[in-house]
Amino acid sequence: MITDVLTTYNIPDCSVVDYTDGNKVFGAGHLLLSLMQRTAPYRTRDVAPAPLSAVVKEAKHWIDGVERYIHTIPPHLVLTALYPFDLVYRMAFHRPASMKFLNRWYTHVFNAKVKGDRQISDSALLGVISARLSRRDPLYFDRPLLWYSSTLDRWMKLCAGSAEFADMTLDEALSIATSLIDNDLIAFVPDQDAFKHRLAADYASRLDDIDAGDADTLRAAFHFVRTARYRYIAADCAAHLELHLLRQLSRNPNLDPNDRQAYGLDLDYLLAPSLD
């Protein structure tokens, strides 16, 4: 029996997405992924199935739109737009997205960053470089590797001070904490596991009181919990925080409507019983 209250879904019309707006591109991509996990090949929870052919059709429209208009997106939003790209591509075409395409735009963002674009998120860029270094991509072994190492070093020096990230907004501090938890810090601290447990405990204690209207901080907090859960945040605490943050995100008026709907679907999926 289907227990989820949603039996029909609003599938985004990806022919009308504004592909010059990185946040709108991300919102549509996020919604496609949330719908895709409800299609027959991927559905593992007792929710109403979404129509695979309709979702794949719109996913292909979305991919085409991103490839055509990515050059119009400001550098600081390119990584936002591309965040769902590889996974949407894999689900639509059953193969990875072109790394030539992705590397071209990752390099574009990196070059803008080192030339002084302060709007580009250090943590988002570091995440991309870290992922490519883990795949031993030689394109990232020179200047990107140096930037990656110096950025981690700078953050670790901030952590060594008593104020930690006191001069930053909470969303920025959470994004940095997420990056530190997700990267190998053996070169910077003698016991990285203990360091990460302390960092996770420190920030997890702040998450229940986040302003419900602050979309950037809610999203940063959600990524933090998803990264730290099981390893550095106890499963029951992580589950509580995840549900709390998804509820807030699914109601947030400051998010793109597709993005907000996707968080609502993610929440329903998480609450539904397993099909096993």
N, C-alpha and C positions, 0 to 999 in steps of 0.2 A: 504494500500500500504506500502511496506517495504521502509523505508527512509534511512536506514543505508547502507553505501557503502559496507560493508562486507556481502557477501552472502554465503561464505564458510569459514571454520575455520580450522586452523592447530591444530588438537588434539594431545597432546604429546604422544609419545610411551613410556609408563611408564615401559616397560620391559627393557629399556636400560638406565634409569636414574642412575646416580652415587649416590647410597644411602649412600655412606660414606662421601659425601659433603653436609653439612647442608644447604648451600645456594642453591644448585641445587635441593635438596629435597623441600625446600620452594618454589622455582620457579615453579616446576611442580605442586605442590599443589595449589599455587595461580592461575595458569592457569586453572586448573580443576574447581576451584570455579568460575572463571570468565566465563568459558564455561557453567557451570551448571546453572547459572542464566539466560542463554539463552535457556534452554530446556523447553519443554512444561509445566512442573509443576510449574516453577518459573518465567517464562518470563512475565514481566509486562510493558516492553517498546517495541516500534515498531522497533525491530531489527530482522534480519534473525534468525530463530530458529536453535539451534545446535541439533544434533542427540543424544537423551537421551541415547540410548543403548550403543553407542560408548563411550560417556563420562563416563558413569557408569562403563563400562568394564575397562577403563584405571584407573579410581578412585580405583577400587578394586586391580588392579596391584600395584598402588602407596601405598595403605594401607599395602598390603602384604610386599612390599619392605621396608617400614619404620619399620614395626614390626620385620623383619628379621635382619636389619642392623643398627638399632638405636644404638646398643652397640659400633659400630665402629666410631661414630661421636664424635669429641672432646666435652667436657662438655660445652664450651662456645657457641657452635652452636646447641646444642640439643634443646633449646627452640625455636630457629629459625626454625628448621626442624619440630617441633611439633606444631607450631603456627596454621597451617590450619587443623591439624589432626582431631579434633573432628567434625568440620563442614563438611569436606569431608566424614568422616565416616557416619554421619547422612544422608547425601544426597545419599550415595551409599547403605546403609543398612537400612535406616529409623529407626535407634535407636542410642542412644549415644555411643560413644567409651567407652571402658573399663576404668573406673577410676583407677582400680588396675594397669593397664599398664601405664597410664599417671602419676599416683602418684609415681610409681617406678622411673620413669625418672626425674620427678620434684625433688624428694628427692635426686637423684644422683647429679643433678646440684647444689642443695642447699648445700649438703655436700662438694662438690668441692669448692664452693664459700667460705664457712666458714673455709676451710682448706687453703685458700690463693690464689685461682685461680682468678687473677685480670682481666683476659680476659672476665669473665662472666659479662654481663650487669646487674648493680644493678636495673635499671628500668624494664628490661624484667623479672627478677626474682621477683621483687616486684609485678608486674602485675599478675603473676601466683599465688603468695601467697595471694594477695588481693582477687582474684576470689575464691580461695578455702576457705578463711576465711568467705567470704560472704555466702558460702554454708554451713557454720558451720562444716567443715570437721575437726574432732578431730585430724587428723594427723598433722595439722598445728598449733595447739594451744600451743605448747611448744616452742622449739627453733625457728621455723620459725616466730611465732608471735613476739617474742622478737626481732629478726632481722628486721622484718617489721617495728616495732615501732621505733627502734633505727635509722633505715635508714630514715624514715620520719622526725624524730627529727633532724637528721644531716642536711637534706636538708632545713628544715625550719630555722635552725640557719644560713645557708648560705644566705637564702632570707632576713634575718634580717640585714645583712651587706649591706653597700652601693654598694659594687662591685657585689653582687649577685653571678652569676656563671661565673665571669670574667675569671677565670683560666681554664675553660673547653672549649672543642671544641663545636661548635654550635649544632652539632647533639646530643651530650651528654646533653647539657643544655636543648634542646627542649624535649628530652626524659624524663628528670626529671620534667620539667614543665608540660608535659602531665600527668605524674603519679600524681603530686600534684593536678591538676585539677580534676582527675578522682577518687580521694580518699577522704574519710571523714577526714577533718582536724580540727574538733571541739575541739580536745584536744590540739591543737597547736596555734590556732589563734581565737580571739573573734568574728570576722566577716569573716568567710571563703568565703562567697559569694563575698564580696568586694575585698578580697585578690585575688581570682581567676580571677575576672574581670581585676584587675590591671596586673596580670601575663599574662593573655591572650592578653591584649592590647599591652603589652611590646613586646612580641615575635611575634605577628601577624605583627607588624610594620617592622620586619626584613626579612620577608619571600620573598618579591619580588626580592630581590637582591642576593639570594643564587646562588652560582656557579652551572651552569647547569650540570657540570661533576661530582659533588659531590653526588654520589648515596646515601650514608649514611645520609647526611643531608637532601636531598630531601625526603627520606622515613620518617625520623623523623619528618620533617615538615608536611608531609601529615597526619601522625598519630595524630599529634598535632591538626591540623585543624579539622579532623574528630571527635576528642574527645571534642573540645571546641565549635564547631559550635552550633548555636541556643541558647545554655546556656550562653556562654561567648564571642562569636564572632557573630556579626550580620549576618543574613542569606545571605544578598547580598555580604558582604565582604568574608564570608566563601566560597560562590559559586565561586567568582572570584579566590580566592587562590587555591581552590580545582582543578579547571580547569587548572590553570597555572602550578601547581605541577604535575598533571597527564600528561600534555603535555611534561614536562621535563622528567619525569620518563619513559614515553613510547618511548623516543628517547635516553635514556642514554646508552652509549656503555659499561659501566662498570657493568651493571646488567646481571644476567643470562638471556639468550635469552627467555626462557619460562616466566620468571618474567617480562621482558620488554614487551613481547607480551600481557601478562595479563593486564598490566597497559594500553596498547592501547585499549584493549577490554573494560576495565572499563571506559575509557574516552568516547568511542563511545556510550556505554550504557547510560552514564550520559547525553550525548547530545541528545539522541533520545527522541522523544515524548512518552508520556505515552499511553498505549493501552486503557485506560479508556475513 
